[in-house]
Amino acid sequence: MNRDIFTRLRSGELVRLDDPEFSKVDEIVNRTLSLLPALNASLGADETRKKLSDIIGSELDSSSTIFGPFYTNFGQFITLGKHVFINHACSFLDIGGITLEDHVLIGPKVNLITENHPLDPTERRGMLCKPILIKRNAWIGAGATILPGVTIGENSIVAAGAVVSKDVPDNSIVGGVPAKFIKSISG
């Protein structure tokens, strides 16, 4: 079965940079990089939402707010729910897919990274991607990094500066490098 490069990337399959279809990825990356300066020069929440909608290819809900600067290398695999807040200077590397459900709060300088490289040095220039899912009402603290394949549970909190490499259960607080369970949140 011949699957396109985006299906292979989103499924976590190793894709080498010399793949015959990699030019399709480069086209979207170049388009996105050309649109980012206008997004980051936006003069208000409405304009920022419109510019980011152009990058991701779907209209953002008017209840969501994104503060620039905002960085992404791809953009088209970002999905944002309603009442999402993204603070200044965040980076979303989204080729593996990033989903933020409703009421998610993202602190300043947060990195959501869905892209990785193989450990084997002979394959290192290939890409391995896994999606990030941040569930409803989660809060990601300032400067935190969420690594490929991680799900942050509903109502959970990731402490500032944490590096999260494993799933976080619902109603939990995690922190540290690597992030570890701190305590449960009672509703």
C-alpha positions, 0 to 999 in steps of 0.5 A, spaced: 500 500 500 502 506 497 501 511 503 502 519 502 508 522 506 503 525 511 499 519 513 506 516 514 509 521 518 502 522 522 502 514 524 509 514 527 513 511 521 520 513 520 521 518 514 527 519 511 529 527 509 531 524 502 524 521 501 521 522 494 515 526 497 519 530 502 518 536 498 511 536 500 513 537 507 518 543 505 512 546 501 508 547 507 514 549 511 516 554 507 509 557 506 508 557 514 515 560 515 513 566 510 506 567 514 509 567 521 512 574 520 505 577 519 502 573 524 507 576 529 506 583 527 498 582 528 495 588 532 490 584 536 487 578 538 482 578 532 488 579 527 492 574 530 486 569 530 485 570 523 493 569 521 493 563 525 487 560 522 490 561 515 496 557 517 493 551 520 487 551 515 481 552 519 478 557 523 479 558 530 474 559 535 473 567 537 473 565 544 480 563 543 486 567 544 493 567 542 499 572 544 505 573 539 510 571 538 508 564 536 512 559 532 510 553 528 514 550 523 508 546 519 502 549 522 497 544 518 496 539 524 494 544 529 487 543 532 485 548 537 478 547 541 474 553 544 476 558 550 484 556 549 489 561 551 496 561 548 501 566 552 507 569 548 513 565 545 510 558 544 513 553 539 509 548 536 512 543 532 506 539 529 508 535 524 506 529 528 499 533 530 498 537 536 491 537 539 488 542 544 481 541 547 477 546 550 479 551 556 486 549 555 491 554 558 498 554 555 503 559 559 509 563 555 515 559 552 512 553 552 514 548 547 510 542 544 514 538 540 511 532 536 518 531 532 524 526 533 529 523 530 532 515 531 537 513 536 541 509 530 546 514 527 545 511 521 538 513 521 538 520 525 536 524 519 530 521 519 523 523 522 519 520 527 513 523 529 508 522 535 502 526 536 501 530 543 494 531 546 492 536 551 485 534 554 480 539 556 482 544 562 489 542 562 494 548 564 501 547 561 506 552 566 511 557 563 517 554 559 514 547 560 516 542 554 511 536 552 515 531 548 512 527 542 507 522 543 504 525 550 497 526 552 496 531 558 490 529 562 483 533 563 484 538 568 491 536 569 497 541 571 504 541 568 509 545 572 513 551 570 519 548 566 517 541 566 519 536 561 514 531 560 516 525 556 510 520 559 502 521 559 499 525 565 493 522 568 487 526 569 487 531 575 494 530 576 500 535 577 507 533 574 513 537 575 521 537 574 526 534 569 523 529 567 516 530 569 514 526 575 507 526 579 507 531 584 499 530 587 492 529 585 487 535 584 481 534 587 475 537 584 
